[in-house]
Amino acid sequence: MRPRTFVILLAALFVTIVVAFLSVLNRELLVQPFWLSGTPGSGWNVPLFLVVLAVFLSGFLPVVVRMLVETVRRDLAERRARRESRAAESLDQTYRRVVDLLADGQLTKAVRELEVVLAARGDDFSSLLAHGDALRELGEPDEAVRSHQRAADAYPRSVAVQYALAADFEAAGDAATAEEIRNRILRDFPGRGLTVLRERRARAVAARDWRRASHFQDEIDALLESAGESRRKSPEVRLGLDYQRAVTLLEEERADDAIAVLSGLVERHPDFLPPRVLLGEALLVQGKPEAAVKTWREGFEHTGSPTFLLRIEDHFIESEQPQQAIDTLRELIASRPDDVLARFFLGRLYYRLEMHDDAWRTLAPLEDRVEASPTFHFLLGRIHERRGELARAAERFQRSARLLGVRDAEFSCSRCGSRYGEWMDRCEGCGSWGTVELSVDDQILDPESLGVTRVPVWEGTRED
């Protein structure tokens, strides 16, 4: 019982006792006649207490009735609210089960549970969206379209629903409608469409259409800027597209324009290798080999990348200036405290020029510093081979093979490429059974020619 109700009952009891007590004290007065018509003694009368009671009831009953009606109405509303709350909680629990089922990959069960939710909440946004997505993943794109179209009718300004519809039509093989929906997102939803732009940029990059890719990147950057999300820009993508623009300019024989773009990239991003390499190529196209070599030398001095040494070496060999290549590498050796790379490339150059003794004298002192390099030992093996030192050449080749992890018997997984020293019934890399076999180069020897029969493959539990 509420405190207020208790107080009211006590007050009513008190008033009742007081009234009863006063009624006893004034009994003679209360039974006196109260004349309603005629004259006293000859008209129509009633006892006075009935008049008092009637006056009291005329004021008390409406209030009591109104309070009673309001109480009943409030109780009914509370019961209805509790019933609706229980129903809502039940639906919420159902939806939470849906989320668990979707996370667990049980799409069919999730769809059935979602249909229960939608039967009670026909326009619930999350349920409609999840219902259509699950149907699409189950391979029922037409049903997914119907579910998502229902969501689109209820929420016409939802971009999420538009993306879902586009995916549905794509899955149904109607690429034209899917693309029209994406166009609608860009046209009718200002400030939206980032996913569409990124997808189109990716397609343009795959098609090597660098102009369109740059156009889409401009729109992506503008959209992120307007949303105050500049930190989410992709500077590496912009950098790559600017570089490809320079490549296109060079292919179009616009060397001056390409050099301007590449020079700007080198200035802004000195550690980015491709612009420095291509800048040298562009200078060669312009007939400026000295400037090209200078660019590559600066690139090596700044980054330490052997790519520049390789390009310098190739340039002088192609232009039949081997001595220039030797002199340049010697200058780099003299100018750098860490001269391992430059010395290695000088020894490699001597090998290419058939100067095997000079190559040996240049490379041998480096062995303690590059002992773990299989390339180093392979090159020394080639030098020994050319000098007729076959035993030493074989020893170098074996060391190179060991460092590369090559074993006497090499097995590999046909699914993921994991390599093993012995046959395995199950690949530890991808979890597939029956995929590990002796590694054979198909270009040299086909497995069937060894009598190896193609066998069924049971894929592991890891999905692509």
C-alpha positions in Angstrom: 0.0 0.0 0.0 1.2 3.4 -0.9 1.8 5.9 2.0 -0.6 8.4 0.4 -3.4 5.8 0.3 -2.7 4.8 3.8 -3.0 8.5 5.0 -6.2 8.9 3.0 -7.7 5.8 4.7 -6.7 7.1 8.1 -8.3 10.5 7.4 -11.5 8.9 6.1 -11.7 6.7 9.2 -11.1 9.7 11.4 -13.8 11.7 9.6 -16.2 8.8 9.9 -15.7 8.5 13.7 -16.1 12.3 14.1 -19.3 12.3 12.1 -20.7 9.3 14.0 -19.9 11.0 17.3 -21.5 14.3 16.3 -24.5 12.4 14.9 -25.1 10.8 18.3 -24.8 14.1 20.1 -27.2 15.8 17.7 -29.6 13.0 17.1 -32.7 15.0 18.1 -31.7 17.8 15.7 -31.0 15.4 12.8 -34.4 13.8 13.0 -36.2 17.1 13.0 -38.4 17.5 9.9 -37.1 19.5 6.9 -40.1 21.0 5.1 -39.8 20.7 1.3 -43.3 22.1 0.5 -46.4 23.6 2.0 -46.3 25.1 5.5 -44.7 23.7 8.6 -47.0 21.0 10.0 -49.0 20.4 6.8 -46.5 20.1 4.0 -44.1 17.5 2.7 -41.0 17.0 4.8 -38.0 14.7 5.3 -35.7 14.3 8.2 -32.9 16.8 8.4 -30.2 14.2 8.3 -31.3 13.1 4.8 -31.0 16.6 3.5 -27.5 16.9 5.0 -26.6 13.5 3.5 -27.9 14.5 0.1 -26.0 17.7 0.1 -22.8 15.8 1.1 -23.3 13.1 -1.6 -23.9 15.7 -4.2 -20.5 17.2 -3.6 -18.7 14.0 -2.7 -19.9 11.4 -5.3 -18.7 13.3 -8.5 -15.2 13.6 -7.0 -15.1 10.0 -5.9 -16.4 8.7 -9.2 -13.9 10.8 -11.2 -11.1 9.6 -9.0 -12.3 6.0 -9.4 -12.5 6.4 -13.2 -9.0 7.9 -13.3 -7.6 5.2 -11.1 -9.1 2.5 -13.3 -7.9 4.2 -16.5 -4.4 4.6 -15.0 -4.3 0.9 -13.9 -5.4 -0.2 -17.4 -2.7 2.0 -19.0 0.0 0.7 -16.7 -1.0 -2.9 -17.5 -1.0 -2.1 -21.2 2.4 -0.5 -20.9 3.8 -3.5 -19.0 2.4 -5.8 -21.6 3.9 -3.7 -24.4 7.2 -3.5 -22.5 7.3 -7.3 -22.1 6.5 -7.7 -25.8 9.2 -5.2 -26.7 11.8 -6.9 -24.5 10.9 -10.2 -26.1 11.5 -8.7 -29.5 14.7 -7.1 -28.4 15.8 -10.5 -27.1 14.9 -12.0 -30.5 16.9 -9.4 -32.3 19.9 -10.0 -30.0 19.6 -13.7 -31.0 19.6 -12.6 -34.6 22.9 -10.7 -34.1 24.4 -13.8 -32.4 23.2 -16.0 -35.3 24.6 -13.7 -37.9 27.9 -13.5 -36.1 27.9 -17.3 -35.9 27.1 -17.7 -39.6 23.7 -19.3 -39.1 21.9 -17.2 -41.7 18.8 -19.4 -42.2 18.0 -19.3 -38.5 18.7 -15.6 -38.4 16.2 -15.0 -41.3 13.5 -16.9 -39.4 14.0 -14.9 -36.2 14.0 -11.6 -38.2 10.7 -12.5 -39.8 9.3 -12.8 -36.2 10.6 -9.4 -35.4 9.3 -7.9 -38.6 5.9 -9.4 -38.1 5.6 -7.2 -35.0 7.7 -4.3 -36.1 7.1 -4.1 -39.8 9.2 -0.9 -40.4 12.1 -1.6 -38.0 15.1 -0.2 -39.8 17.8 -2.5 -38.4 15.7 -5.6 -38.9 14.8 -4.8 -42.5 18.4 -4.1 -43.3 19.7 -7.3 -41.6 16.9 -9.4 -43.2 17.8 -8.3 -46.7 21.6 -8.7 -46.1 21.1 -12.3 -44.8 18.9 -13.2 -47.7 21.5 -11.9 -50.2 24.2 -14.0 -48.5 22.0 -17.0 -48.6 21.9 -16.6 -52.4 18.4 -15.2 -52.6 19.0 -11.7 -54.1 15.5 -11.2 -55.4 14.1 -11.7 -51.9 16.8 -9.4 -50.6 15.7 -6.7 -53.0 12.1 -7.0 -51.8 13.2 -6.7 -48.1 15.5 -3.7 -48.8 12.9 -2.1 -51.1 10.5 -2.2 -48.1 13.1 -0.5 -46.0 13.7 2.1 -48.8 10.0 2.9 -48.8 10.0 3.4 -45.1 13.3 5.3 -45.0 13.8 7.0 -48.4 16.7 9.1 -47.1 18.8 6.2 -45.9 22.1 5.8 -47.7 22.7 2.4 -46.0 19.5 1.0 -47.6 20.6 2.3 -51.0 24.0 0.6 -50.7 22.2 -2.6 -49.7 19.9 -2.4 -52.7 22.9 -1.9 -55.0 24.6 -4.9 -53.6 21.3 -6.9 -54.0 21.0 -6.0 -57.7 24.7 -6.7 -58.2 24.2 -10.2 -56.7 21.2 -10.7 -58.9 23.3 -10.0 -62.0 21.7 -6.6 -62.7 24.8 -4.5 -62.7 23.1 -1.7 -64.6 20.5 -1.1 -61.9 23.2 -1.4 -59.2 25.2 1.3 -60.9 22.1 3.5 -61.3 21.5 3.3 -57.6 25.1 4.3 -56.9 24.7 7.2 -59.3 21.6 8.2 -57.3 23.6 8.1 -54.1 26.0 10.6 -55.5 23.3 12.7 -57.1 20.6 12.8 -54.4 22.6 12.5 -51.2 24.9 15.5 -50.9 27.9 14.8 -48.7 27.5 11.0 -49.2 28.9 8.5 -51.6 32.4 7.9 -50.2 32.2 4.1 -50.7 30.9 4.6 -54.3 33.8 6.9 -55.1 36.4 4.5 -53.6 34.9 1.6 -55.6 35.1 3.6 -58.8 38.6 4.7 -58.1 39.6 1.1 -57.5 38.1 0.1 -60.9 39.9 2.9 -62.6 43.2 1.9 -61.0 42.6 -1.7 -62.1 41.9 -0.5 -65.6 45.0 1.8 -65.5 42.8 4.7 -66.2 44.8 7.2 -64.1 43.0 10.3 -65.2 39.6 8.9 -64.0 41.3 7.5 -60.8 42.7 11.0 -60.1 39.3 12.6 -60.7 37.7 10.2 -58.2 40.5 10.8 -55.7 39.8 14.6 -56.0 36.2 14.0 -55.1 37.1 11.7 -52.2 39.5 14.3 -50.8 36.8 17.0 -51.1 34.2 14.9 -49.4 36.5 14.1 -46.5 37.5 17.7 -46.2 33.9 18.9 -46.1 33.2 16.3 -43.4 36.1 17.4 -41.3 37.9 14.1 -41.7 41.0 15.2 -43.5 43.0 12.7 -41.3 41.3 9.9 -43.3 42.7 11.0 -46.6 45.0 8.5 -48.3 48.2 10.5 -49.2 49.9 7.4 -50.5 47.1 6.9 -53.0 47.3 10.5 -54.1 51.1 10.1 -54.4 50.8 7.0 -56.5 48.2 8.6 -58.8 50.4 11.7 -59.3 53.3 9.4 -60.2 51.1 7.5 -62.7 50.1 10.8 -64.2 53.8 11.5 -64.8 54.2 8.1 -66.4 51.3 8.8 -68.7 52.8 12.2 -69.7 56.1 10.5 -70.5 54.3 7.8 -72.6 52.7 10.7 -74.5 56.2 12.1 -75.2 55.5 15.1 -73.0 58.8 14.9 -71.2 58.9 18.5 -69.9 55.5 18.1 -68.2 56.5 14.7 -66.8 59.7 16.2 -65.4 57.8 19.0 -63.7 55.4 16.6 -62.0 58.2 14.2 -61.0 60.4 17.0 -59.7 57.6 18.2 -57.5 57.0 14.7 -56.2 60.7 14.3 -55.4 60.7 17.6 -53.5 57.6 16.8 -51.5 58.4 13.1 -50.9 62.2 12.6 -51.1 61.9 9.0 -49.8 59.5 7.9 -52.5 61.6 5.9 -55.0 59.6 5.7 -58.2 59.6 9.4 -59.0 63.4 9.6 -58.6 63.9 6.6 -60.9 61.5 7.9 -63.5 62.9 11.4 -63.3 66.2 10.0 -64.4 64.5 8.1 -67.3 62.7 11.4 -68.3 66.1 13.2 -68.4 67.5 10.5 -70.6 64.6 11.0 -73.0 65.5 14.7 -73.1 69.1 13.7 -74.0 70.5 14.7 -70.5 72.4 11.5 -69.4 74.6 13.4 -66.9 71.6 14.9 -65.2 69.9 11.4 -65.1 73.0 9.9 -63.5 73.2 12.7 -61.0 69.5 12.2 -60.1 70.1 8.5 -59.5 73.2 9.2 -57.5 71.3 11.6 -55.3 68.6 9.1 -54.9 71.0 6.4 -53.7 72.8 8.9 -51.3 69.4 10.0 -49.8 67.7 6.6 -49.6 70.5 4.0 -49.8 68.3 1.9 -52.1 70.2 -0.4 -54.5 67.6 0.3 -57.2 69.5 3.4 -58.1 72.9 1.5 -58.3 71.3 -1.0 -60.6 69.9 1.7 -62.9 73.2 3.5 -63.0 75.0 0.3 -63.9 72.4 -0.6 -66.6 72.6 2.8 -68.1 76.4 2.8 -68.6 76.3 -0.8 -69.9 73.6 0.0 -72.4 75.5 3.1 -73.5 78.7 1.1 -73.8 80.5 3.1 -71.1 81.6 0.4 -68.6 84.5 2.4 -67.3 82.0 5.2 -66.4 80.0 2.7 -64.4 83.1 1.5 -62.6 84.3 5.1 -61.8 80.8 6.1 -60.6 80.6 3.1 -58.2 84.1 3.8 -56.9 83.2 7.4 -56.2 80.2 6.2 -54.3 82.3 3.8 -52.3 84.7 6.6 -51.4 81.9 9.0 -50.4 80.0 6.7 -48.0 81.1 5.2 -44.7 78.7 2.3 -45.3 80.0 1.0 -48.6 78.7 -2.6 -48.6 76.0 -2.1 -51.3 78.3 0.0 -53.5 81.1 -2.6 -53.2 78.7 -5.4 -53.9 77.4 -3.8 -57.1 81.0 -3.0 -58.2 81.9 -6.7 -57.8 78.7 -7.6 -59.6 79.6 -5.2 -62.4 83.1 -6.7 -62.7 81.3 -10.1 -63.0 79.1 -8.8 -65.8 82.1 -7.4 -67.6 83.9 -10.8 -67.3 86.5 -9.3 -65.0 86.4 -12.2 -62.6 89.6 -11.6 -60.7 88.6 -8.0 -60.0 85.2 -9.2 -59.0 86.6 -11.7 -56.5 89.0 -9.2 -55.0 86.1 -6.7 -54.6 83.6 -9.2 -53.1 85.8 -11.4 -50.9 86.4 -8.8 -48.2 82.6 -8.3 -47.8 82.0 -11.9 -46.7 82.0 -11.3 -43.0 79.5 -8.5 -43.4 77.1 -10.2 -45.8 77.5 -13.8 -44.6 73.7 -14.4 -44.5 73.1 -13.2 -48.1 72.2 -16.1 -50.5 72.6 -13.7 -53.4 76.2 -12.9 -52.3 77.1 -16.6 -52.2 75.4 -17.3 -55.5 77.4 -14.6 -57.2 80.6 -15.9 -55.7 79.7 -19.3 -57.0 79.2 -18.0 -60.5 82.6 -16.2 -60.3 84.3 -19.5 -59.2 82.5 -21.3 -62.0 83.7 -18.8 -64.6 87.3 -19.2 -63.1 87.1 -23.0 -63.4 87.0 -23.5 -59.6 84.1 -25.9 -59.7 84.5 -27.4 -56.2 84.4 -23.9 -54.7 81.6 -22.9 -56.9 79.5 -26.0 -55.8 80.2 -25.1 -52.1 79.0 -21.5 -52.7 75.9 -22.7 -54.5 75.1 -25.1 -51.6 75.4 -22.3 -49.0 73.1 -20.1 -51.1 70.6 -22.9 -51.3 70.7 -23.5 -47.6 70.2 -19.8 -46.8 67.2 -19.8 -49.2 65.7 -22.8 -47.3 65.9 -25.2 -50.2 65.9 -28.8 -49.0 66.8 -32.1 -50.7 63.1 -33.0 -50.9 60.7 -30.1 -51.2 57.0 -30.4 -50.6 54.5 -27.6 -51.0 50.8 -27.0 -50.6 48.9 -26.6 -53.9 46.4 -24.3 -52.2 48.4 -21.8 -50.2 52.0 -22.5 -51.2 53.3 -23.4 -47.7 56.5 -25.4 -48.0 57.6 -28.5 -46.0 60.7 -30.8 -45.9 58.5 -33.9 -45.8 55.1 -35.0 -46.9 52.2 -33.8 -44.7 48.6 -35.2 -44.7 47.3 -31.7 -43.8 48.7 -28.3 -44.5 49.3 -26.3 -41.4 49.2 -23.1 -43.3 45.6 -23.2 -44.7 44.3 -26.3 -42.9 43.5 -28.2 -46.1 43.9 -32.0 -46.4 45.5 -33.8 -49.3 47.1 -30.6 -50.8 50.8 -31.2 -49.8 52.7 -32.9 -52.6 56.3 -33.0 -54.0 57.0 -29.6 -55.5 57.5 -30.0 -59.2 57.9 -27.2 -61.7 55.1 -27.7 -64.2 57.1 -26.0 -66.9 59.9 -28.6 -66.6 58.0 -31.8 -65.6 54.3 -32.3 -65.4 53.2 -34.4 -62.4 51.4 -36.9 -64.6 54.6 -37.8 -66.2 55.9 -38.9 -62.8 52.9 -41.1 -62.3 51.3 -38.7 -59.8 47.5 -38.9 -60.0 45.3 -35.9 -59.4 43.4 -36.6 -56.2 40.4 -34.9 -54.5 41.2 -32.1 -52.2 39.3 -31.4 -49.0 39.6 -27.8 -48.1 40.3 -26.7 -44.6 38.0 -24.6 -42.3 39.6 -21.3 -43.2 37.5 -19.4 -45.7 39.0 -17.4 -48.5 
